[in-house]
Amino acid sequence: MRISQNILSLQAEIKSSGREVVLVAVSKTKPVNLIEEAISAGQKVFGENKIKEGIEKFSDLKTKENLTLHHLGPVQSGTAKKLFGLYDYTHGVSSLSTVEFLLKESDKHKKLLKYFLQVNLTDEDSKNGFSERDLLPILNKTSLLENEYFRFEGLMTIGPTSEDPILTRSIFQKLNSIRKSLVPFAKLSMGMSGDYKIALEEETDYIRIGSFLFGSRE
Ligand SMILES: *Cc1c(COP(=O)(O)O)cnc(C)c1O
């Protein structure tokens, strides 16, 4: 009951932003019965951060309910090949070697996986992602790093741990300005339970919401 109300209120906020924004319901650590509750409320898009946990929870459910599944990273080389087949997106690609590995793997699996490059704009060591300096030359290249089965979808970032709203806004604005100047067709994935309102105002295309929907994980 509460989950469905949370979904409805988020969808209303998205609507009033006037943009088409995808709500990714982040169900990591949460049991399947809560996921089913969200599905009953009309939610079709889910996110998991552990590849294996996602496989356990969604292998049957995904086809049955016609869901879209996002992986939130980081992508670890040991399990990365398991992304293909079940996951539709990964948001955690944060090194060129990961891009190269997944390009090669995608050719073997021949299942479409779209990816976001994770960008670290907060200079926090605890966060993965390309620095702006490393990212710009990649986006400036004339040919993007993709093939038929591994496609570039856009740029992802995580707001500052401090949740300081002014800093958060400046980081989301920065990602949007990188998009606008270099890859205008790219989508943005930014905004979690604590900062999605700012992300909506700064023109994100995907928000990734866990605890606001399903309750805290502690
Ligand atoms: C867990 C997680 C989320 C959701 O976080 P909440 O604060 O619970 O909304 C979003 N993005 C990533 C990358 C995550 O790991």
PDBQT file of the ligand as one rigid body, heavy atoms in Angstrom, charges set to zero:
ROOT
HETATM    1  C1  LIG A 301      21.352   2.246  -4.045  1.00  0.00    +0.000 C 
HETATM    2  C2  LIG A 301      21.512   3.145  -5.204  1.00  0.00    +0.000 A 
HETATM    3  C3  LIG A 301      20.493   4.061  -5.557  1.00  0.00    +0.000 A 
HETATM    4  C4  LIG A 301      19.224   4.252  -4.750  1.00  0.00    +0.000 C 
HETATM    5  O1  LIG A 301      19.553   4.879  -3.553  1.00  0.00    +0.000 OA
HETATM    6  P1  LIG A 301      18.445   5.488  -2.537  1.00  0.00    +0.000 P 
HETATM    7  O2  LIG A 301      19.172   6.531  -1.805  1.00  0.00    +0.000 OA
HETATM    8  O3  LIG A 301      18.001   4.357  -1.699  1.00  0.00    +0.000 OA
HETATM    9  O4  LIG A 301      17.347   6.034  -3.381  1.00  0.00    +0.000 OA
HETATM   10  C5  LIG A 301      20.697   4.842  -6.679  1.00  0.00    +0.000 A 
HETATM   11  N1  LIG A 301      21.826   4.762  -7.414  1.00  0.00    +0.000 NA
HETATM   12  C6  LIG A 301      22.817   3.889  -7.112  1.00  0.00    +0.000 A 
HETATM   13  C7  LIG A 301      24.032   3.851  -7.962  1.00  0.00    +0.000 C 
HETATM   14  C8  LIG A 301      22.686   3.060  -6.002  1.00  0.00    +0.000 A 
HETATM   15  O5  LIG A 301      23.692   2.221  -5.698  1.00  0.00    +0.000 OA
ENDROOT
TORSDOF 0
